[in-house]
Each structure stands twice: as structure tokens, then as C-alpha cells.
Amino acid sequence: MKKDARDFIGYGRESFDPKWPKKSRLAINFIINVEEGSEYSPLMGDPKSESGLSEVPGGRHKINQRDLAIESIYEYGSRVGFWRLTTLLEKYKMPHTFFVCALTLLQNKEISSFIKKSTNDICCHGYRWEEHYRMNKNKERAQIKKAYDLILKLTNKQSKGWYCRYAPSDNTRNLLIENGNFLYDSDSYNDDLPYWIKKNKKKHLVIPYALDSNDVHFKLASGFSGSTQFYEYICDSINYLYKEGLHKPKLLNIGLHPRLIGRPGRIVAIEKIIKHIRTLNKIWVCKREEIASHWYKNFYE
């Protein structure tokens, strides 16, 4: 079997007991993706405008032509959506994690200052919202370092985790280990629990992310059409995992984008989800860095 062969087994039928704090039956991590201002744009020297995760279909413009519609939709995320979402999570004292593209912090000093003062943690989401699988090894190494260093400079916070746009390259994990500043990465969607892998004879922690329990489906033709569908899907996931968690506790990611969930007709779903969570007394709502620390403390050998 090849060195980097795929693992189709994982924890297997018997699963694994994560021993969540206070004997919790489910861990939930809210994630705010802070990307606005780091997306593709001719204003930043890109030959194309952004075409992903927007209310309107992109990719119709000419080379070097700005897509003003998509630009304004992304601006909504930083001007309005971010504040609506963080205000709601703070109102209910819900811990969360910021997936931060470093360049975003330069584009919005108010958001940068807010994250700096926040008690919530940062997972580095790249220097820009860009595809790392397209980069050669030297460029990727440089982008990882530049992203980590800029976030640290602007927030005085160390990004203990890493998650890049859509998919890593074959080199990403080795480069994260080489960098030495990261406890984990979330460039995977293959499990409901964290797990260890070995890279260059070193143990490396993966805390999988999820795209089903994620507001990205609001921009898909076959996705959520309104807040009720999103609320029902997330609460169905919580209920099933909570029941399963009596014997096999798991982790649920709830991925959020200010330009999507931050719209008034959608944000109501998050408030309903929070109220549902608060009816269950064995749920650990946590930060991603807390999950990593828990795994290192209890399962590092």
C-alpha cells in the first residue's frame, strides 16, 4: 500500500469515545468564515473576478473586468452580515471560531480590532481566499507563513489551526508541520471526530470540517431555499447526534458566512438553532482550539 493511501476505515463500526468535557454527548463548533476582501478581484491584480459563494452566478465577465455585483455582495458580509452574526452569538454567549483570511483584516480594521479583542479563537484560512492545490510548494510555503504572520501582527493571536479554500495540495500538511505553529488542520470532511495522522514520522491532528451543515447551500440551486430548511437540517443533525451520543459522542460543525447567513431572512435560523441547543443539557459548545487542546491532552501518545 502506498505511503499516502486513503483510509476508508477510520474509527470503524465501534467508533471512538472522545470523552468530551462534562460527559457531553455532542460537541458543537460554530465557525464564522471571514473572507470578504480577500476574494479574487482585478483590483488586486487578479485576471478574474470572484465567482464563488455569492447570491449571483459569477464567471461571466471578461478577463481583467470587475464584477461589481459580486463585489457588493461580498461587501455586505463585512459591512452588515458580520456584525449581525457576531451580535447574535454574543447575545447568547455562544463560543465560536473565526476562519480568517489574513488579507480580510487589512481591508476592514474594525473587524480586525473586534477579532483582536474577542475571546474566540482564530483558525487561519489562508492569506487570501485562494486555492492552495494550484500552488507550487515554494509559493504555498510562503503563503502559509505570510498568512500566519499577518494575523498574528494584526490581532496578537496565534492561529493554532489551518483551513484553506476547498482543498489542500499534496504538500499542505507537510508544510504546516514544517511551519511549526499549527496544532491542527481542518482540510478534511471525512469524519465526525478528530483523528491523528502521521506525516514525516510526526503526529498531526485533523479536525474535520463539514459542508452539509453549512450555509453554503443557500447559494446552490438545489440547496436551502429559506431559514426554515436550514434550521430543520441543523436541528435534525443535532437531535440525531445527541441520541447517538449516549454511546458514541461526535462533533458537529456549523459553518457560516456573513454574506450568506447574515441576511435578515436567514439569520433567524441561527437564533432558532441556538434556542434548541439550550434545551439540551449535555452539549459542549466550544471553540476549535479547545477541541485541539482536549485531543492533545487526552489522546496524544
Order of alpha helices (4+ residues) and beta strands (2+ residues): beta-alpha-alpha-beta-alpha-alpha-beta-alpha-beta-alpha-beta-beta-beta-alpha-beta-alpha-alpha-beta-alpha
